[in-house]
Amino acid sequence: MRAHWLPACMIEEVAEPDGTPLRVRLLGEDMVVFRDTNGRVGALDEFCPHRRASLVFGRNEECGLRCLYHGWKFDVDGNAVDMSSEPIDAKLRSTMKTKAYPVEESGGFVWVWMGDPDNVTPFDPPNWAVAPNDKISIVKMHGACNWAQVLEGSIDSAHSSSLHSSNMPTATEVSGSTATETAWLRPTADKAPRIEVQRTPFGFRYVAIRKPIVDADSTDYIRMTLFVAPYTVHIPSNDQYHLSQMLVPVDDENVMFYWVAWHPEKGISQDAWRKFCGAEIGKDVEPITFKKTRTFENNYLQDREAMKLGDFTGIYGIPAQDMAMWESMGKIADRGDDRLGSSDKAIFTFRTLMYRAAQAVARGEPAIGTGTGIPHAKLMSFEGIVPKATDWRLLNVSDEEKSAGAKQNENVELDESIA
């Protein structure tokens, strides 16, 4: 993870110069993010190096964050610019620094670098950063479980036909995923997709092939998803906006779930996107922490009467439906008892790929997804009805990816002993 830039928060959370500092936890580290008087964003170790009081409570003023305890003040680069409790000629004043993380702003997010400070990889903007700011809408939600079981949900096309069937109903009048205010209509009733996987330099892409309602003998309904290692998933678009998710480890037992809806021209408003997802701040998720009002403890406010009337889950919002499944597995799911099937090829590929990636890093080799030469902005999913002879591996593949040597016909077999 530390070989990649990570989203620390949404820009909207620290939009105001000299505004309220924000507590952020990533990869088990605590930091404070703030925007100074001049509009620069900083990300510092949360705890003042003096006596370890939290800087989250500090005064954000005059281009620095001042600790309330003794008045020590740090700029966005971690330099101590004032130390009220120390003599004016104290040597400590000239040498004191606190840890500061390199920061970038792009695509609605504040990104931080948590790797080697002497070897910072140039920032590579995500694909949605090509859209105007007002065409990028973001859902943020805390998950009380390990990041990997959340990411596995994002690369599992088969579950949407059951878990999200009330939100993604079958419709005969559409030729692809079609967004309304309350649902994404689909041109298929097929709940058992055929899964095929293609390894790539950035991770892998896979396709869920379903029978369409119309012309099933001559066409396939294709939904292609990209796993961009180590934490990003580009899921199939609809006719109004593209969709990307980031599943970022807070620590081993907590994750921050981001869902981005975006489009260069069309899109969906921020308010409408959060309402559709059941992720409105102050109603469905708490401010600051983004913890859910629908939780495991209250059964995600599941409405059994609604289920009797036809709603499949009785849980409002696609993210909450997913969270109910992910968190019900426990903080860190024990995969020893899993019994994978043919629809789990992407899950199997993710587990083996990341396991081997961890082994590679332990041997001192480069981290997965680094040095690919493929701009993230070029990576796109695909969704639609195509003739049966279509090679899905060539859909939405950029010239940069072709030159980077994507494997075009790799056959990924299911091996439960490794998975």
C-alpha positions in Angstrom: 0.0 0.0 0.0 2.8 2.4 0.8 4.2 2.2 -2.7 1.0 4.0 -3.9 -0.6 7.4 -3.2 -3.6 6.9 -0.8 -6.8 9.0 -0.4 -6.7 10.6 3.0 -10.1 12.4 2.8 -12.4 14.3 0.4 -11.3 17.9 -0.4 -14.7 19.1 0.9 -13.7 18.0 4.4 -10.8 20.5 4.5 -12.0 23.0 2.0 -11.8 26.1 4.2 -8.5 27.9 4.8 -7.8 28.0 8.6 -10.8 25.6 9.0 -11.3 22.8 11.4 -8.4 20.2 11.3 -9.4 16.7 10.4 -8.4 13.5 12.1 -7.4 10.8 9.6 -6.3 7.2 10.2 -4.6 5.2 7.4 -2.7 1.9 7.5 -2.8 2.1 11.3 -1.2 5.6 11.4 -2.9 8.6 12.8 -2.6 12.0 11.1 -4.2 15.4 11.0 -5.1 17.1 7.7 -5.7 20.8 7.5 -5.7 23.7 5.0 -3.6 26.7 6.0 -4.2 30.4 5.6 -2.8 30.4 2.1 -4.9 27.4 0.9 -2.1 24.8 1.2 -3.1 21.4 2.5 -0.9 19.7 5.0 -1.0 16.2 6.5 1.0 15.8 9.8 1.5 13.2 12.5 -1.6 13.7 14.6 0.4 13.9 17.8 2.6 16.9 18.7 6.2 15.8 19.0 6.5 17.7 22.3 4.3 15.6 24.7 2.1 13.8 22.2 -1.1 15.8 22.6 -3.4 15.6 19.6 -3.0 18.4 17.0 -6.6 17.8 15.9 -7.7 20.2 18.6 -5.1 22.7 17.6 -5.6 26.3 16.4 -5.4 26.5 12.6 -4.1 30.0 12.1 -1.5 32.2 10.3 -0.2 29.4 8.1 0.3 26.8 10.8 -1.3 24.4 13.2 -0.7 25.4 16.9 -0.9 22.7 19.6 -3.2 23.8 22.5 -1.0 22.2 25.2 2.1 24.4 25.0 1.6 26.5 21.8 4.1 24.7 19.6 3.1 25.5 16.0 3.9 23.6 12.7 3.4 24.5 9.1 2.2 22.1 6.3 5.8 20.9 5.8 6.2 19.9 9.4 8.5 22.7 10.4 8.2 24.2 13.9 7.5 27.9 13.2 6.8 28.8 16.9 7.5 27.2 20.2 5.9 29.4 22.8 7.1 27.5 25.9 10.8 27.5 24.8 13.3 30.4 25.2 13.7 32.5 22.1 17.4 31.4 21.7 16.7 27.7 22.4 18.6 25.4 20.0 15.5 23.2 19.9 13.6 25.9 18.0 15.9 25.6 14.9 15.9 21.8 14.7 12.3 20.8 15.7 10.1 19.2 13.0 7.2 16.8 13.0 6.4 14.1 10.5 4.7 15.6 7.4 3.3 13.5 4.5 3.6 14.6 0.9 0.2 15.8 -0.3 -1.6 16.1 -3.6 -5.1 17.3 -4.5 -6.9 15.7 -7.4 -10.4 14.4 -8.4 -12.1 15.6 -5.3 -9.6 14.0 -2.9 -6.6 14.8 -0.8 -3.9 12.2 -1.4 -1.0 11.4 0.8 2.3 9.5 0.3 3.1 7.1 3.2 6.0 5.4 1.7 9.8 6.2 1.6 9.9 10.0 1.9 13.2 10.0 -0.1 11.6 8.1 -3.0 8.2 9.7 -3.6 6.5 8.3 -6.7 5.1 11.0 -9.0 1.4 11.3 -8.5 -0.7 9.6 -11.2 -4.3 11.1 -11.2 -7.2 8.6 -11.3 -9.5 8.3 -14.3 -12.3 10.5 -12.8 -9.9 13.4 -12.4 -10.4 14.2 -16.1 -14.0 15.3 -15.2 -14.9 18.8 -14.0 -15.2 19.1 -10.2 -19.0 19.6 -10.5 -19.2 16.3 -12.4 -17.5 14.2 -9.7 -19.8 13.0 -6.8 -18.4 11.0 -3.9 -20.0 8.7 -1.3 -17.8 8.0 1.8 -18.7 5.4 4.4 -16.8 3.6 7.2 -16.7 -0.2 7.2 -16.1 -2.1 10.4 -14.1 -5.0 8.8 -10.9 -5.7 6.9 -10.4 -3.9 3.6 -9.9 -7.1 1.6 -13.4 -8.6 2.2 -14.8 -5.2 1.1 -12.7 -5.2 -2.1 -13.8 -8.7 -2.8 -17.4 -7.5 -2.9 -16.5 -4.8 -5.4 -15.0 -7.4 -7.8 -17.9 -9.9 -7.4 -20.3 -9.3 -10.3 -22.5 -12.3 -9.4 -23.8 -10.9 -6.2 -25.5 -7.9 -7.8 -28.1 -10.1 -9.4 -29.3 -11.2 -6.0 -28.3 -8.7 -3.2 -29.0 -5.6 -5.3 -31.8 -7.1 -7.5 -34.3 -4.5 -6.2 -31.9 -1.7 -7.2 -30.9 -3.3 -10.5 -34.1 -4.7 -11.8 -34.6 -6.4 -15.2 -36.1 -4.2 -17.9 -36.9 -5.3 -21.5 -36.9 -1.8 -22.9 -33.1 -1.0 -22.2 -30.0 -2.1 -24.1 -27.6 -1.5 -21.2 -27.5 -0.3 -17.6 -29.9 2.7 -17.5 -30.0 5.0 -14.5 -33.2 6.4 -13.0 -33.6 8.3 -9.8 -34.2 5.1 -7.9 -32.7 2.2 -9.9 -30.3 1.0 -12.5 -32.3 -1.0 -15.1 -30.6 -4.0 -16.7 -31.3 -5.8 -20.0 -30.9 -9.3 -18.4 -32.4 -11.7 -15.9 -29.4 -14.0 -15.9 -28.2 -14.5 -12.3 -25.4 -16.9 -13.1 -22.8 -15.0 -15.2 -19.9 -16.7 -16.9 -16.7 -15.1 -15.4 -13.5 -14.7 -17.4 -10.3 -13.1 -16.1 -7.4 -11.4 -17.8 -4.2 -10.5 -15.9 -2.8 -7.1 -16.6 0.3 -5.0 -15.5 -2.0 -3.0 -13.2 -3.8 -6.0 -11.6 -6.5 -7.6 -13.7 -9.7 -7.1 -15.6 -12.6 -9.5 -15.6 -15.9 -9.9 -17.4 -19.3 -11.2 -16.3 -21.1 -12.5 -19.4 -24.8 -12.8 -19.1 -27.6 -13.7 -21.5 -29.6 -10.6 -22.6 -33.4 -10.7 -22.7 -33.4 -9.8 -26.4 -31.3 -11.6 -29.1 -29.8 -14.0 -26.6 -28.7 -16.4 -29.4 -26.5 -13.9 -31.1 -25.4 -11.4 -28.4 -24.0 -11.3 -24.9 -24.5 -8.8 -22.2 -21.0 -7.8 -21.0 -20.1 -6.2 -17.7 -16.3 -5.7 -17.4 -14.6 -4.6 -14.1 -11.0 -3.5 -13.5 -9.0 -4.2 -10.4 -6.3 -1.6 -10.2 -4.0 -2.8 -7.5 -3.9 -2.4 -4.6 -7.2 -0.8 -3.6 -9.1 0.6 -6.6 -12.0 -1.0 -8.6 -13.6 0.5 -11.8 -17.0 -1.1 -12.0 -19.3 -1.0 -15.1 -20.9 2.4 -15.9 -24.5 3.2 -16.6 -25.8 5.6 -19.3 -25.4 8.6 -17.0 -22.1 8.2 -15.1 -19.0 6.1 -14.7 -18.3 4.3 -11.4 -15.1 3.8 -9.4 -14.5 2.6 -5.9 -11.6 2.8 -3.5 -11.4 0.4 -0.5 -8.7 1.9 1.7 -7.4 0.3 4.9 -7.8 2.4 8.0 -6.2 -0.5 9.9 -6.5 -4.3 9.9 -10.1 -4.2 11.1 -11.5 -1.0 9.6 -11.8 0.3 6.0 -13.0 3.6 4.4 -15.3 2.9 1.4 -15.3 5.6 -1.3 -17.7 5.4 -4.3 -17.2 7.9 -7.1 -19.8 8.6 -9.7 -18.5 10.8 -12.5 -18.7 11.9 -16.1 -17.1 14.5 -18.3 -20.5 15.9 -19.4 -23.4 14.2 -17.7 -23.0 12.7 -14.2 -25.2 13.0 -11.1 -25.2 15.7 -8.5 -23.5 15.2 -5.1 -26.8 15.4 -3.2 -28.6 13.0 -5.6 -25.7 10.5 -5.5 -25.6 10.3 -1.7 -29.4 10.1 -1.5 -29.5 7.2 -4.0 -26.8 5.4 -2.1 -28.3 6.0 1.4 -25.1 7.8 2.4 -26.3 11.4 3.2 -24.1 13.0 5.8 -25.9 13.6 9.0 -28.7 11.2 8.1 -27.1 7.9 6.9 -23.5 8.5 8.0 -22.1 10.6 10.8 -20.1 13.8 10.1 -16.4 13.5 10.6 -16.2 9.7 11.2 -18.6 8.6 8.4 -19.8 5.8 10.6 -23.2 4.4 9.5 -26.6 4.8 11.1 -27.4 1.3 9.7 -25.1 -1.0 11.6 -24.6 -4.7 12.4 -26.0 -4.0 15.9 -29.3 -2.6 14.6 -29.5 -5.2 11.8 -28.9 -2.3 9.3 -32.5 -1.2 10.0 -33.7 -4.0 7.9 -37.4 -3.7 7.0 -39.0 -7.2 7.0 -42.4 -5.8 5.9 -40.8 -4.2 2.9 -39.3 -7.6 2.1 -42.8 -9.2 2.2 -43.9 -6.5 -0.3 -41.1 -7.3 -2.8 -37.9 -5.6 -1.7 -35.2 -8.2 -1.8 -33.1 -7.2 1.2 -35.2 -4.7 3.2 -32.0 -2.6 3.6 -31.9 0.8 2.0 -29.0 1.7 -0.2 -26.6 -0.4 -2.2 -23.6 0.4 0.2 -25.5 -0.6 3.3 -26.6 -3.8 1.6 -23.0 -4.6 0.9 -21.9 -3.6 4.4 -24.4 -6.0 5.9 -22.7 -8.9 4.0 -19.1 -7.7 4.5 -19.4 -6.9 8.2 -21.4 -10.0 9.0 -18.3 -12.1 8.1 -16.5 -10.7 11.1 -13.7 -8.2 11.5 -11.3 -10.4 9.6 -13.0 -13.2 7.8 -11.4 -16.7 8.1 -11.3 -17.9 4.5 -10.4 -21.5 5.4 -14.0 -22.6 5.2 -14.9 -20.8 1.9 -16.2 -23.0 -0.9 -15.6 -21.1 -4.1 -17.5 -21.7 -7.3 -17.2 -20.8 -11.0 -18.6 -17.3 -10.4 -15.7 -16.6 -8.0 -12.8 -16.5 -10.5 -12.1 -12.8 -9.8 -12.1 -13.5 -6.1 -9.6 -16.4 -6.5 -7.5 -14.2 -8.8 -7.4 -11.3 -6.3 -6.4 -13.6 -3.4 -3.6 -15.4 -5.3 -2.4 -12.1 -6.9 -2.2 -10.2 -3.7 -0.6 -13.1 -1.8 2.1 -13.4 -4.3 2.5 -9.6 -4.4 3.1 -9.6 -0.6 5.7 -12.3 -1.1 7.4 -10.3 -3.8 7.7 -7.2 -1.6 9.1 -9.4 1.2 11.8 -10.4 -1.2 12.6 -6.8 -2.0 10.9 -6.7 -5.4 8.7 -3.8 -6.6 5.1 -3.5 -5.3 2.3 -4.6 -7.4 0.9 -2.0 -9.8 4.0 0.2 -9.7 6.1 1.0 -12.8 3.5 -0.2 -15.2 3.7 2.8 -17.6 0.0 2.9 -17.9 -1.7 6.2 -16.9 -4.5 5.6 -14.5 -6.6 8.1 -16.3 -6.7 5.7 -19.3 -8.2 2.8 -17.4 -11.9 2.3 -18.0 -14.5 -0.4 -17.5 -17.1 -1.5 -20.1 -20.8 -2.4 -20.1 -23.1 -3.2 -23.0 -24.6 -5.8 -25.4 -22.1 -7.1 -28.0 -22.1 -9.8 -30.7 -21.1 -13.1 -29.4 -17.9 -13.1 -31.5 -16.6 -10.0 -29.7 -13.3 -10.3 -27.9 -14.0 -8.5 -24.6 -10.3 -8.3 -23.8 -9.9 -5.6 -26.5 -12.8 -3.4 -25.2 -11.6 -0.1 -23.8 -7.9 -1.0 -23.9 -5.7 2.0 -24.3 -2.6 2.1 -26.6 -0.5 2.6 -23.4 -1.8 -0.6 -21.9 -1.2 -2.5 -25.1 2.4 -1.3 -25.2 2.9 -2.2 -21.5 2.2 -5.9 -22.5 -1.2 -6.8 -21.1 -1.7 -10.5 -21.3 -4.5 -10.9 -23.7 -5.6 -14.6 -23.3 -4.5 -15.8 -20.0 -6.7 -18.6 -18.7 -7.3 -18.3 -14.9 -8.3 -21.6 -13.4 -10.0 -22.1 -10.0 -7.7 -23.6 -7.4 -9.5 -23.8 -4.1 -6.3 -25.0 -2.3 -4.5 -21.7 -3.0 -7.6 -19.5 -2.7 
